Amino acid sequence: MKWTIPEKIIELGRNYVQKGRVLSAEPDYNERIWHAEVMGSKLYEVRLDGSPLEKDWCTCAYWQDHQYCRHTVAVELYLKQKGISRVIDKPTTEFIASRSEVFTKGFSRILAKPAATTVPALALECQVEMVAENLFRPEENLFSLQLKVGFLANKKRLYVVKNIYDFLEMWFLEGNYEINQEKVHLARSAFDEEINGLLLELYGLAKTQQLGGSNANLDRTRFAKRALLLPPQQGGRLLEEMSRLRVLQLKLDKKITRKISFSENKRPLDFSVESKAGGYWLKFQTLFDYYLANYHWGVIGNHFYSFDNQQEEIYLTLQQLLKRFKEQAIAYDKSELLPLFKEVVPLLKKIGTVTVVEEILAELVDEPLALKMYFHREKAEITLRIDAHYGTAIYSTDKKHQQLPTTKKVLRDTKEEKQLAQRFLALGYQETATGMAKTLPQGSALYQFFTQELPFFRQFGEVVLSKALRELFLDAQQFRPQLSIKESDSWLDIHFDISGIDDDEIDAILQRLLNQENFYTMKNGEILSLESESFQQASQFLQQLRHRLQKDTVELKVPKYQALFLKEQEQDFDIPIDWAPSLQQLTLDLIHPENYQVDLPTALQAELRPYQLTGFRWLKMLSDYHLGGILADEMGLGKTLQAITYLLAEKESTDNQLLRAVIVAPASLIYNWQAELKKFAPSLQVCVVSGSKAERQQLLTAAADVFITSYGTLRQDSQIYEEAQLNYLILDEAQMVKNSASKTAQALRDLTIPKRFALSGTPIENNLGELWSLFQIIMPGFFPSKEKFNQLSTAMVAQMIRPFVLRRAKSDVLDDLPEKIEMNIYSDLTEEQKTVYLAHLRQMQEQVAGMDSNAFKQNRIGILAGLTRLRQICCHPKLFIPDYVGDSGKLEQLKELVVTAKENNHKILLFSQFTSMLTIIEEEFQKLGISTFYLRGSTNPKRRLEMVNAFNEGEKDVFLISLKAGGTGLNLTGADTVILYDLWWNPAVEEQAAGRAHRIGQKNVVEVWRLLAEGTVEERIDLLQNEKRKLFQQVIQGDEEQLQRLTEDDIRTILSIGAEN
């Protein structure tokens, strides 16, 4: 059993074994699998892995999420209880069954089973009757349910189940139960399949009532443990099911019913209003035989009807009144006709049909109420008249407009009429002789009148406005906003116009759209709604531009690099935009940089691949438009060569004047750049800026085209570089400045170099904030402030950067690059290693499980240190415990892998985050006669280059590399195997490591082996890495997933804290 399974899951599995819920477990020797069945809330199929890998499987939902569950644990504990090992050893040849034997044996089990007739068929009857009867309020009675059971062969002799709980439990477990002093096997086959379904529901009901104590009022009766209460929520469905299955015996008032139905008729009762001398009769033709308020049921014969709360209140009131009068008809005088039809008949119609004789109907106007509200503008007031229409009869607040019948009585809905009047009073209207009135509102109050108040009243009736009032609210459909965009130096000028509106009001309207306001008050007091489709489109468009705008009256300015963004926004918003011709060409070049017309530099000593030529054109196009970008090609595609080609082209386009470009790279790569420039662009004058500060300052005054420096050196010399009058900035491995708060990032932002580009295969490693930091350096102001940037959707960020980030993958552009094969290789911890690991894991689990989010944040550093210790133990406990005595499963596996690889003439790059682990590996390899290079963080750049060249020329078997020291800038195509000894949180770091061998120049298939200790935090880290790959895909490559840095949830998942059972 895996040691990572929580104790509470093991306890649940143990409980299942004790209750006999493991129904079967049979071995398959050929497949080395145990096939088992476990009874949980339903029957589950379990497969237990008979190999040491313990890769079990279950059909339950919990296993799908966790890869373990109570059912797999129960099967293993069941086997242990019987003294059987879960590991199935391969039997000797003579005992291995052929496929035909296995097939035949499977069918022979059916024949081996006892005949179905050996289990006597049983009959069931469900007796339902009233219990806890309330003589004074019978509608509050409840039903009880008892069971009778007997043999189907003698169905007339059924016996009352004396303990319904024991019976249902034995049925669930398929045990024995005594019926009439005879033990009977309650097998599933003893009952009809549908009866078993009913019993399963009753079993669940019994468990609920046992736990909740809801049978307390049964315990005081003669029923004791023989009965269940029929709950109101399930009662109707259960009764219908019993009736359908013909097992129901329903007893109501000494009358027994075996078949019932629930009717959909919501108004089953019958009433009538008839004439009599001097008045009317209200008669009750059909009423319920019983009404059960707890169930909301009315019963007529064997038909059941469900009532809602209002219907129930009406019927219970009627029932109580009829008890008082003990009559089936109520007499009304002629004078009571209106109260009868206004207050009684409408309620009775909700529970039944009311039949009224024609001569009574002739005395009434019984028409629905239709309200009309007439609004007028009279000087500084809004006046209101309300008319209530009942057919042709009209009641009006202005008596001049009333039209009343002379011979009929009108059934007025005075309640609704009064409620409407109260609503107007609540909104500040005052009563007048002809209706109501209020002061004419201004500004926002007038806008609210038209957009909120009037729509509110339209739900109660028809609203009619006078012409003078209508003209105060302008029809926004008549006014359509338009934009025109022109080029002005490095800016785009956006002019905003609205047809039909004077220029002196447009600026104010624009400001309100920018502020996302809903209306504008014209100078003459008229209201212009800004909520029409065209104005809302304009508002949304402006919101997308808001952080980019430089506003100057009606002229809006945005940086030129927003041209393509604006063009794409034009497609999303239905706004007419007039583009200047020069801007049409700019947007076309941004969309299709591969078509940009530019000549290759004549002095270039290299032949570019097609995708590299596109990369060069992209760089040159952006540069010519005074824009910047990030070349984000996958490692090994020649970003360096593309950048050198661009610099050389710039040199030749300026009549060979000095470029004065600075390349900033990690310290370990500055001499690589020097060598590459010498190789591909020997005509460029190159200067490596190194030495003392005074020497570096002197070097920057040299007549050079390209200066090469490191990030650390530039940070120290930031003031010197600000004064150096440089023209070009190239950042290599630009993810080095992903932290915008770092001093290096700040120093780069302070530079005033006009043309800037970044090179990085991983411009996003952890979060989008890293991308923000890079763009603040290469295109200042491109993104809004950090706070506003964090509010942008990932899709919006991806859309914004698309023209300025060029990313190609090897698989897309290099047909001749050999395949890269990646695989995870798992090892077991040794027993000593496992003991140390489990002790530290449990300590961390207990520590973290008790923390809330605040405590977690306060202890985050300590928790991360604890996770590092667990990872170190997976590598070798000696990294953490110097006096550890014992082996490491992973190290032993590594030695076997490397010895085999050497025998097959493979050359290996081996990465680890832990330099002390690399030292242990180096010592072990020496014992095995395996020769190594070892690249540490302290290795100086020149020695580093010497070792790389020697390894690529065939020296030594293995190149040991610290993951952080050697993850970037190395070209190690002499290797064809990459081993990642331990995992890092961020997959981008591992991708860079693998890219050292899988790049241009590689002739062999490259295998990448990731070593994982099975059943440990390393497996969880592997899952986390898969999530972390998704953000890069989303923003740089266009997928739709999201990434967070190592969060509290990530850590809790790694430690398996908070698993549900």
N, C-alpha and C positions, 0 to 999 in steps of 0.2 A: 504494500500500500504506500502511495506517495506520501512523503512526510509533509507536503504542503497542504494536505486536506485538513480543513479546520476541525477541531475536536467536536464541535457541536454537530457536524455532519456525520462524524463517526458514531456519535451517541445515537443519532436518529437511525442509522443503519443497524446498530446493535439492538435497538428497540424493535425494528422490523423482524429481526431473526427470532427474538424472544416470542413475538406474536405469531410466528409461523407464516409470515407473509412471503417468504421465498418459496415459491411453489415447485420449482424444478431447477436443476443445474446439470447439464450434460456436456461432456468434453467432445471436441472434434479434434482428433489427433493429427489429422492431415493439415488443418489450418491453424492448429494450436490456439483454439478459441473455446471458451466455455459459453454455451448457449443457455440462458436462464430466463425465468419468468418471475416477476415480483408483483404482488398485489398492493398497489397504493390507493390513491383515489380512483384509479382504474388499473387495468392490467398493463404492465410495462414490460417490454422486451429488453433484455440486457445482454451485451456481449462482453465477456471478460477476457482480456488479452492473456493468453497462456504463455507469453514470452516475457523475458525480464523487462521489456519496455513498458509494460503495464498501460498500453493505450486502449482503455476501456471505452464503452459506448452504451448509451441508453436512449430510449425514445422519449424521455421526459423533457420538458422545456428547460428545466434548471440545468441539465447536462449541456444543452446547446450553448448556454452562456458561460459555463464554468469548466467544462470537460471533466467534471466529477459530480456525483450526486449521492443521495442516501441509498439509492437502489443498487448502484455498482458496489458501494461499500458493503451493503447488506449481503450481496452474493459472496464477496470475498470472506466476510466474517462467517457466513454459513458454511463455506468450505473448511475454514479453520476449525469450526466447531466439530466437524466430522473428521478432523485430522488429515485433511487433504490439502496438498500444496496447490496454489493457483498456477504455478509454473508447470506446463505440460511438457515433459521430456519426450523427444521424438522416440517412439518405440522402435525396436529392431526391425529389420526388413520383413521378417516373416509375420510381424504383427501389424504392419501398415496396411490398412484396408484399401482396396481398390475403389475407384469411383463407383463402380457398379454395386459393390458390397455396401457402401455408404447409402447409395440410392435405395437399394432393397431394404436395408435396415430401417430407413426412415419410414417406409410404408408398413413394415412389419410391426412398428409400434402401434399402429391403428388396430391391427388384428389382435395384438397382445392385450389391448385394453378390455376390461370387462364389458360385456354387452350392456347396452343402454337399459335393457329391461331389468337388470339387476337392481337399479334404483327405482323404487316404486314412484309412479307419477302422483303428484299431490294437487289438491284443489284448494283454492283460497276464496274467502269471502270477507268483505270489509263492511263491518256494521258501524253505521254513523247515526248518532242520536244526540239530543240535547243533553247538556250537562251544566251544573251550577245554575239551575234555572232561577230566574228572578221573576217571582209571581207578579210583582208590581210593574216591572219594566221588561217584559219578555223579549223586546227587541234587542236587549243586550246579552241574550243567551249565546253560548258557544257550543260548537259541535265537538263531540269526542269520537275517536276512531278506535274500534277494537277489531281484532282479526280472529277469524275462525279458519281452521285448517283441517284437512283430512285427506283420505286417499281418494284419488280420482275414480277408482273402480267402485267406490261406495260414496258417491258425492252427497247423498242425502244425510250421511252421518258425519257432520263436521263438528269440531271441538273448539271451544274458546281457548285462545292462547292466554295462559295465565300471567305470563311476564313477557310483554311485547318487546322489551329491550333485549332480553336474553335471546328471544326467538330471532330478532333481526340481526343480532351479533353473530349467532350461529349460522344464519343463512349467509351472511357476508363471508365468514370463514369457511363455509361449506362443511360445517361440523354436524353433530348429532343433536336432536331435540326430542324430548319425550312428548308423545301424543297419545293420550288415553293409555298411559302406562306402557307404551311401546316406543323404543328408541327408533327414530326415523332419521335417515341421512338427508340433510337439506342441501343436496347437490344442485348445481344450476340446472342440470338436465331433468330434475324432478318437477320443475315448473316450466310453463310456457315462456318463450323468450320475452314477450311483452309483459308478462307477470313479473319476471325478473327485473325488468326496467322499473316497474312500479315499486317493487320491494327496495330497489336501490334508492329511490327517492324517499321512501319511508325510513330507510336506514339513516340517511342524512338528516331527516327531520327528528328522528329519535336522538341522534347525537347532539343536535342543536338544543333540544329541550332538556336533555340531561345536563349539559353545560350551563344553560341559562336559567335553569330552575323554573321554566315557564309552565310546568305541570303542577305547581303548588296547589292550585284550586282543585285539581283532580285528586290529589292525595287525601283530601278531606272527604272524599265520596266513596261510594261502594266500588269504584273502578280501580283505585290504588294503582298498581303497576300494569294493569291490563290494557290501559288505553293511552293514546296520544291525543293532545288537543289538535284540532284541525285549524291551522293558522289562517287568518284572514287573507294574507298575501298569496298563499298557495292554494287556499281552500277550493276556489272555483275550478282551477285546473285539475286538482286531484279528484274532485267529485266527478268531473266530466270523464277523466281517464278511467275511474272505477266503473262508471256507467258504460263506457264504450267496451270495456273488457268483460262486462257482465259479471262483475264480482261485488257490485254495490247492493247494500241493503240499508236504505235510508229510512229512519223512523222519525216521523213528524206527527205529534199529537195522536199517537197510537196508530197512525196510518203508515204502512210500509210501502216504500216506492223503490223499484229496482232500476228504473231507467229515467234519467232526467236530461234536460237540455238547457243551455244558457242562450237566451234570445238576444239578438242584436237590437230589438225594438226598444228604444229609449223612452217611449211614452206609451206604456201598455194599458193604462187605466182609461175608463170611460165615464164621462160626466155629461149632463144635459141641463139646459136652461129652458123651462117651459112656462107658458102663461097659466095664470089662475085668476080667479075673480079678485080684482083689486090689487093684483101683484103678480109675482113670479115664483116658480119652484126651481131650486138648484138641487138636482138629483145626482146620486152617486151610483152609477150603473155597475161598474166593475172595480173592485178594490183587491188588494193582496190578501191571500189567505194568511200569510205570515210576512213580517218584515224583520230582518236580522241586521241590526245596525252595525254590529261588529264586522260583518262581512259586506255591508252595503248591498244586501240582496233583498229583493222582494220575490215572493213565491206565489204562483197561481197554478194549482194542480201540480204537475211535475215540471213546470217551466220556471226557470230562475231568471231574474232580471237584475242588472247592475245599475245602481243609481250613483250620480256624483253627489258632492256635498250639498249643493244647493237643492237638488231634487230630494235628497234625504230630509233636509230640514223642512221642506214643504210637506212631504208625506207624513213625517212624524207629528207635525203640527196638526194636520188634518186628522190623524189617528187619535190624538189626544182630545180634540174638539168633538169628534164623533162619539168618543167614550162618554163625554159629558152629556151630550144630547140624546144618545142612544136612538138616533133616527137616521134613515137613509135619504132624507131630503130636508132642505132648509127653506123656509118661506121668506120671501122678500116683499116689501110693499112697493107700490108704484114709485114712491119718492126715493127709493133706494136703488133705482136702476143704475145710475152712474157709479156709486160706490161698488156695486157688485161687479160691473164690467171693468172698472179701473183698478180695483185692488184685489179681487178674488180670482176672476176668470183668467187674467194673464198668468197668474202663478199656477193655476190648475193646468193650463195649456203646456206647461213645462214638464208635467208628469203624465199627461194623458190627452185624450181627444175630448174637446168640449163641443157638443152639438147644440145649436141655438135655433129655435123655431123661427120661421121667416117673419112672422108678425112682430116679433121682438126686434129683429134686425132692422125692420123698416122704421123703427123709432130712433135709430142711432146713426151717427156718422162715425164709423170705426175705420179710420184711415191712418196710415203712418204719418208721423210728424216730419215735415220738411222745413228747415229753417233757412231764412234768407237774411243777410246782413248788408245794409246799404251804407257805404261810407262816402262822405262828402267833405270837400275842403271849403270852409267858409271863413274868409279872412285868416285869422291866426288860430283857427280851431279845426279839429276834425269832428264832424257830427256823425251820429250813427242812428239808424232806424232798424229795428228787428221785427221781421214778420214771421209768424208761425203758421204754416200751411197744413191743413188737414183736408186733403182732397180739394174741394172748391171753397171750403171755409178758411178764412184768413183772420188771425188775431194779430194786431200790430200795436207797437208802442206809440205810433201816431194814429189816433182814432180815425183820421180821414181815410186811411188805407184799409180799414177793417171791412170784411165781407162775411156776415154770419147768417146761418140758416134760421128760418122762422119756426119750422115745425119739428125739427129734429134736435136731439141732444148730441153734442160733440164730445167724444172721448178724448179729452186733452191730456197730453203728457206734461202736466204742469211742473212736475219735478225736473224734467230736462230743460224746460223753458227757464225755470228759476236758476238752474245750475249755469246756463249760458250767461244770464245776466250777472251772476256772481263772478264769473270769470272776467268779464269786462270791468267790473268794479275793482277787482284785485289788480288790474293793470292801470289804474288811475283814471278811469272814466267816471263821470258824474252823471246822475240821473237828471233828465230835463223833461219838459212837458211833452215832447215828441219822441223821446228816446234817451240817448246818452251823448256826451261830448267830452273832449279833452283838448288841451292846448296842443297846437301843431308842433311836433318835435323837430329838432334841428340836428344836423350832423349825424353822429353815430346813432343817436336815438331814432332819427328818421330812417336810417338804413335798417336798423333793427325792426322798425315798424313794417317795412316792406318785406324783409327777408325772414323774419321770425314770427312776428305777431300775426300777420295776415295768413301765412301758411298754417299756423296753429289753429286759427278759427275756421279754416277751410275744411278741417276734419269734422266739423259739426254741422256744416251746411254750405250754402252757396254764398260767396263773397262778391259784392258788386261795388266797383269804384267809380266815382265821378270822373269826368275828363280832366278837370283841374287837378285832381289828386294823382291820376295816372301819369300826368306829364311831369310830375316831380321825380319820377324814377325812370332814368334813361334806359332804353333797350340796348344792352351791351352788344348784341349781335350786329348792330349797325356800325360798330367801331372795331377795326382790326389792326392790332399792332404789327409793325414791320421793322426789319433790321437791315442795315447796310454795313458792310465791313470793307475797310480800306487799309492799305499798308502805309506805315509811317515809321521809318528807320527800323528799330528793333521792336516796334509795337504794332498792334492791330487796333485801329480806331473803329468803334462800333457806334453807329448812329441809330437812335431809337425814334420812331415816328408812329403816329396814330392818325389814320384817315378821319377827317371830320372834326378833329380837335385842334384848337389854336396852339401854336408853338409855345406861347407863354404859360400854358397849363401842362404841357407834356412832361417837363422836368419834375413837376410835383407828382404826376401819375407814376413816373418811373421810380421815384423814391418810395412810393407806397408799394409798388410791385417788389422792389428790393427788400422792403420790410415785411413782405408777405401779408399786407393788409387787404381787406376784402372790398373796400369801396373808396371812392374819391368824391368829395363835395366840390362841385364846380363853383366858380365865382358867383354865379347867379342863384346858388342854393340848390340846384338840381343834384341828384345823387347818381353817380356812375358806378354800377356794380363791376368789380374786378373779378367776379367769380364765374364769368362765362368761360367756355372751353378755350377760346383764343387767348384771353387774358391769363388764365391759369397756365396754359402752355408757356406763355411769355414769362410768367413768374417763375415757373420751374426751371426754365432755361437760364434765367438770370441767377437763380440760386446756385446752379452748377458753376457759374462764373464768379460768384460773389467774392471769394477770397483772392481772385486774380485781378480784380478790377482796380483801375486807377480812375476815379470818377472826376469829370470836369463838366459841370452843367449837364447838357444832354449828350455829351461825348463820353463814351466809356472806352477805356484802354485796357488791353490785356497783352501780355508778352507774346511775341511772334510764335514761340514754341507751342502755343495753344491752338494753332490753326487747325491741325488735324482733329483735335478734340472738338473744336467748334463744328467742324464739318460732320463728324460722326453724330454730334448732338442734333444737328439739323435734321438728320434722318429720324431721330426719335421724337422730335417736336414739330408739330404742324405750324411752323412760322415761316413766312416768306423772308428769305435772306438774299440780299444782292451782294455778290462777291466781286472784288476787284480782280481783273485778269491775272495779275502777278501772284495773287494768293491761290488762284486755281492751280498754278504750276507748283507752288510750294506743297500744297496738299497732295498733289499727284506724286511728287517725289518722295514724300513721307510714306505714302502707301506702297510705292514700287521703287525702293532704293536700288534694286538690281538693274533698273533701266537708266540710272543716272549716268550721263555722258561725261566720262573722265578718262584720261589716258594713263596707262601704267607708267611709273617713273622709269626712265631709260637706264638708270644706274642700278636698278634692282638686280641682285645676283641670285634670283630664285624664280622658279616657275610656280605660279599660284594655281591651286586647285579651283574649280568653279565656285565653290562656296566661299573660298577665301577671297576671290575676286569680288563677290557680292559684299562680303564684309568690308573690304577696302572701299568700295563705292559708297557703302552706307556711312562709313566714317567720314569720307570726303564730302558727301552731300550735307551731312549735319554741320560739318565744319564751315562749308561755304555759306550756309545760312546762319552762321554764328550760334549754333546749337551744340549741345553735348549729348553724351549717351553712355550706356554700359554695354560693352561687348561681353556677352555672357555665355559664349560657346562652352560646350562640355570640355573637361580637361583633355588635352592631347590633340586638339584640333588646330593649333597654331595661332592662338591669339597674338602671341609675340610677333610673328611674321606679318600679320595683317596690320598691326600697329606700326611696325617699322616701315612697311610699304606706304602707309598714310603719311608718316613724317617725311619720307623721301620725296613723295609727290608734292608736299607742301614746300619743301626746299626748292624743287625745280620750278614750281609755279611762282616763286618770288625772285626769279633770276639769280638763284643760288646765293641769296643773302643768308646770313647766319640765322638758323631757326630759333635758337635760344629756347629749347624745350627741356623740361625736367621730367625724368622718369623716376617715380618713387616706388620702391619695391621692398619686400622683406630683405633684411641684411644678407640672408643666405643666398639671395638670387642676384645681387648686383653684378657679380662677375659673369653670371650666365647671360645677363643682358649685354654686357660689354662684348662677350664672345659672339652673341647672335648678331649684334649690330656690325661687328667686324666682318662676319661671314656674309650677311645679306646686303648690307649697305656700307661697303668700305669707304665710300666717298664722304660719308658723314664724319665730322670731327666729334669724337666722343670723349667725355671727361668723367671719371669716377670721382665723386666728391667724398674724400675720406681724409684721415689724419686728424691733427689737432684742430681746434676751432679756428685759429688764425690761418692755418693751412687751407681749411675748407673755404674760409671767406675769400682767400686769395684765388683759389681754384675757380670760384664762381665768377670771377672777373675775366677768365680766360676766353679766348675767341673760339668757342665750341658751339656746335649745333645742338648737341644733346648732353645734358648733365644727368648722371645717375646717382641717386642717393637712397638711403634707407629711411623708413618711417621714423625710426628713433632719432636719426641724425637731423631730419627735417624739423622735427619737433624742437630740438635744441637750437636750431638755426633759423627759426621761423622769421625773426626780424630781418635777417640777412636776405632771405628769399623774398620777403615783401619788397625789399629795395632793389632786387636784382633785375627788374624789368624783363621778366620771362614772358614768352608768347604761348607756350603749349604746356599742358600738364597731363601726364599719363600716370594713372594709378594702377599698378600691377597687384594682383591678389587683393583687390580693393576691399574685400570683406574684413581686412585688417582694421578698417576704420568704421566698422558697423556700429560701434558705440558712439552716439552723437555727443555724449558728455565727456569723452576722452580728450586729453590735451592735444593729441595728434589730430583728431577730427577738427577741433577748434582752430588749430594752427592752419590746417588746409582751407578751412572756410574763410580765413582772414586774407588769403592770397588773392591778388587782383589779376590773375592770369586769365586772358580772354577765352582761350580755347581749351576745353577740359574733357577728358574721357577716362573711363574706368574699365579695367579688365578684371573679370571675376567669373569663374565657373559656378560660384555659389553666392550670388549677391544677397540671397536670403538664406540664413542658416537656422534661425530660431523664430523670428517674428518680423512683421512688416515694418517695425520701427527701424530695422537695419537698412531697409530700402530707403526710408525717409532720410536717414543719415547720409547715405551715398549721394542722393540727389541734392541735398543741401550743399554738397561740395561741388558737384559737376554742373548743376543747373540751379543756382540759388533762387528761391522763390517759386520753383516749379510746384512743389506741394505747399499746402497751407501750413499753419502752425501745427506743432505736434499734437496739441489737444484736438484741433479740428480734423487733422489727418486720421486720428484714431477713430473718428466718427464715420469716416468714409467706408463704404462697403468694399469688400475684397474685389468684387466684380468691377467697381468703379476704378479702383487703383490699377487693376489689370488693364482696363481700357485706356487710362491716362498714359501709362508708361509704354504702351505697345510700340509707338514709333521710335522710342528712345532706348529700347533694350532689344538687342539682337541675340537670339539664342538658337543654336543648332546642336543636335545630338549626333554622336558618332553613327548611331544606327540609321540616321536619316541621310547622311551625306558621304559616308565612307563605305562604299561597296566592297572595297578591297581590304578593309580592316578585319582581321580574324575575329572569330566569335569570343565573347567573354562569358564564361560559365560560372555562375555563382551557386554556392551550396552551403547549407548549414551542416556542421558535423557535431554530433552530440557525444558527450562523454559523461560517465558516472562519477560522482564524488567517491573517493575512497571512504571506508568506514570512519577512519580518524578525521578526515576532512569533513564528513557529514556531521559528526558529533559537534565539531567546532562551529560549522555553519548553522545548524539548528539552534544551538544555544544563543548565538547572536541574532538570528532571525526572530526567535520568540521574544527576546529582550526588546527588539525594535518594534515588533507588532504590539506588544503590551504598552510600550511607551507612546506610540502614535495613536493607537485606538482610543486612548483616554483624552486626546487633545481636541479642543475645538479649533476653529480656523485661526483665531487670534493667537492661541498658544502655539499652533503650528508655525505661524509666521515668525514668532519670537524664537523658535527653536529650529528654524529652517537649516541653518548652517550645520548644526549638530546632526540633524537628520540626514542631510546630504553626506556628511562624513561617515555616518553609519552605513549608508548605502554603498559608499566607496569601500568600506571594510568588507561588506558582503561580497562585492565584486573581487576584491583582493583574495578572499578565501577561495572563491571559485578558481582563481588563477593558481594560487599556491598559498596556503596559510602562513608560510614563512614571511610573506610580505607584510604581515600584520602581527604575527607572533614569532619573534626571532628564535625562541627556543622550541619551536614546534618540532615534534618527532613524528615523521610519517611522510607519505607520498602525496602527490597531486594527480588525480585522475586525468586532468586535462594535459599536464606536462608529459605523463607517460604516453598518452595518445599522440601528442605532438611529436615525440621522439620517433614513434613508429611511423608516422606519416612522412616525416622528413627523411628518414633512412630509406623508405621505399621510393620516395621521389628522387633521391640522389641516385639510387640504383637504376632509375629510369631516365637519368640524364636531364632532370628538370632543375632549373635555377629558381631560387625562391627569394621573395621579399617577405620579411616577417615583421609585422607591426604590433606594438603594444603601447598602451598609455603609460604603463609603469616601467620606468627605467630599471628599477631593481629587479623586475621580472626578466627583463632582457639580459641583465647580468647573470641571473640564474640559468637562463637558457643558453647563454654563451658558454658558461662553464660545463653544462651538460653536453653541449655539442662538441666541445673539445675532447671530452671523454670518448665520444663516438667517432672521432676523426672527421668531423664536419667543419670545414673552414668557413670563417665569417668575416664580413665587414660589419662595423657597428657605428651607426651615425647617431651621435648624441646632440642635444641642443647646444652643447658647448663647442662642437666641432666648427672650426673656422671655415669661412666660405671657400678658400682656396683648397684646403684639404678635402672638403666635401666634394668639390668638382673633380679632384684627382680620383677619389674612391669611386664616384659614379662612372667615370670613363673606364677605370680598370675593371669594374664589375661588368660593364657592357661589352668589354673586350674578352671576357671569359674567366677572369680571376675569381676565385672563391665560390663556394656553393650557396651561401645564404647571406643576404644583406639584412642585418638587424636594424630596425629604424624606430625611433621614438615617434609615436603617432603625431604628436604636436610638432616635433622638430622637422619631420620629413614629409608632412602631408601635402606640401605645396612645392611647386617649382622644380621637381626632380624629373629627369627623363631616364627611366631605367628599363628600357625595352629589352635589355639582356635577360630579364626574368620572364618566365611564363607561368609562374605560380605565385599568388599573393595569399599570405595567411594573416588573418586578423585574429590575434590570440585572445583579445578581450574586446568587448563591445563598448562603444561610446554612445552617450545619449543622442548625439546628433548624427544622423546618417550621412550628412554632407561631408563630414570629416572622413568617414570611411570611403565615400565615393572618391574623394581626392586621393586617398591612399591607393585605391585600386587603379586610379588613373595614371599612376606613375609608370605602370607597365603596359596598360591597354591604351595606346596612343599611336599617332603616326610613326611609322618605322617598325612597329611590331609585326613580326612575320608568323608568329605561332599563336595558336589558341591559348587564351589566358584563363586560368582557373583561379577563382577567388574562394578561399575556404574561410568561413567564419566559425570559430570554435565556441561552442556553448556548453555549459554544464547543465545537464537536464534537470528539470524540476526546481530550478533556482531563479533568482531575480534576473538572470541573463535571458531567460525565456520571455519574461515580462518586458525587458528592455527591447528585445527584438520586436515585440508587438508595438511598443511605443515608437520605434524607429519607422515602422510602416506608416504610422499616423503623421510623423514629422516630414515624410517625403511629400505629403499632399499639398502643403502650403506652396512649396516651390512650384509644383505642377500647376496649381491654381493661378498664381499671379504671373509666373514667367512663361508657362506653357498652356494656360487657358483652361484647366480643369476647375471643379467647383467644390473642392474640399477646403478645410481650414486647419491651421496649426497653432498650437500654443507652445510656449516654452515649457520646461519641466515644472508642471503645476502641482498643487496639493493633490488633486485628483490623480495625476500621473503617479505620484509617489505612493499614495494609498493603494492604487491598483498594483503597482510593482510589489508591494508588501502583502497583497491579498487581504487588506483590511476591509471589513464591512460586508463580507459575503453574506447573502441572504440564504436561508435554508428553504 
